[in-house]
Every structure is written in structure tokens, then in C-alpha cells.
């Protein structure tokens, strides 16, 4: 949380070189320690309860335009074995 924007800017600018270093060990550790390192939610989570009200729910998104959408059935950690 110290300089998240800088971290992701450097990562995006050097993706090919840094992904083997960052992804596998980081994701593994994050999965093991998620309950201890979670700080705050930055996403919008939709459940079946919002079915039919998607437009209304999305209008409540405080950050304006979404830049990324990830869809999952929620059965396991996205990326592990997918």
C-alpha cells in the first residue's frame, strides 16, 4: 500500500522480464496468507441477487469508468489451475 501505482506502472512497463519473478511466488504466498494481508476491497462484486438490476448496480460504482472485468463462478481462486 506504500506506492501501488508505481509498482504496477513498473510491472506493466517491464511485464515480460518481471512476471516470472512476481507472479508465481507472489500468487502462491498471497493465497496462503490472504486472510492476513487483505486490506480493503477495490472491486465491485455481483451476486445472483443483483440479477436483472445490473445497470442500476453499476451506476453506483464510485470510480466512474471500469477498466477491467473479471468473471468467475467463484468456485476456486481464479488463476490456480485455470
C-alpha positions as CSV (number, residue, x, y, z in Angstrom):
1,X,0.0,0.0,0.0
2,X,3.0,2.3,0.0
3,X,3.2,3.1,-3.7
4,X,0.8,0.8,-5.5
5,X,0.6,2.9,-8.6
6,X,4.4,3.0,-9.1
7,X,4.6,-0.8,-8.5
8,X,2.0,-1.5,-11.3
9,X,3.5,1.1,-13.6
10,X,6.9,-0.6,-13.4
11,X,5.4,-4.0,-13.7
12,X,3.3,-3.1,-16.8
13,X,6.3,-1.4,-18.4
14,X,8.5,-4.5,-17.8
15,X,6.0,-7.2,-18.0
16,X,8.0,-9.9,-19.8
17,X,11.0,-9.6,-17.5
18,X,9.1,-9.3,-14.2
19,X,6.2,-11.7,-14.5
20,X,8.3,-14.9,-13.8
21,X,9.7,-13.2,-10.7
22,X,6.4,-11.7,-9.4
23,X,3.6,-13.9,-10.4
24,X,4.2,-17.5,-9.2
25,X,5.8,-16.9,-5.8
26,X,3.6,-13.9,-5.1
27,X,0.3,-15.6,-6.0
28,X,1.2,-18.7,-4.0
29,X,2.0,-16.7,-0.9
30,X,-1.0,-14.4,-1.3
31,X,-3.3,-17.4,-1.5
32,X,-1.8,-18.9,1.7
33,X,-1.8,-15.6,3.6
34,X,-4.8,-13.8,2.1
35,X,-6.7,-13.6,5.4
36,X,-3.8,-11.8,7.0
37,X,-2.9,-9.4,4.2
38,X,-6.3,-8.3,2.9
39,X,-6.7,-4.5,3.4
40,X,-9.7,-3.3,1.6
41,X,-12.0,-4.2,-1.3
42,X,-11.4,-2.2,-4.5
43,X,-13.8,-4.1,-6.7
44,X,-17.4,-4.5,-7.4
45,X,-18.8,-7.9,-6.6
46,X,-22.1,-9.0,-8.1
47,X,-24.2,-12.0,-6.9
48,X,-27.3,-13.6,-8.2
49,X,-29.3,-11.2,-6.0
50,X,-28.4,-8.4,-8.5
51,X,-29.8,-10.4,-11.4
52,X,-32.0,-8.1,-13.5
53,X,-30.6,-5.0,-11.8
54,X,-27.1,-4.8,-13.3
55,X,-27.4,-1.4,-14.8
56,X,-28.7,0.1,-11.5
57,X,-25.9,-1.6,-9.5
58,X,-23.2,-0.4,-11.9
59,X,-24.4,3.2,-11.7
60,X,-23.4,3.1,-8.0
61,X,-19.8,2.4,-8.9
62,X,-18.0,5.4,-7.3
63,X,-14.9,5.4,-9.5
64,X,-16.6,6.1,-12.8
65,X,-15.4,4.0,-15.7
66,X,-14.3,0.4,-15.1
67,X,-11.1,-0.6,-16.8
68,X,-11.1,-4.3,-16.2
69,X,-13.8,-7.0,-15.8
70,X,-13.1,-10.5,-14.4
71,X,-15.8,-13.1,-14.4
72,X,-15.7,-16.3,-12.4
73,X,-18.1,-18.8,-10.9
74,X,-16.5,-18.3,-7.6
75,X,-15.7,-22.0,-7.1
76,X,-11.9,-21.5,-6.6
77,X,-9.1,-19.0,-6.8
78,X,-9.0,-17.6,-10.3
79,X,-5.8,-18.5,-12.0
80,X,-4.9,-21.6,-10.0
81,X,-5.3,-24.4,-12.4
82,X,-7.3,-22.4,-14.9
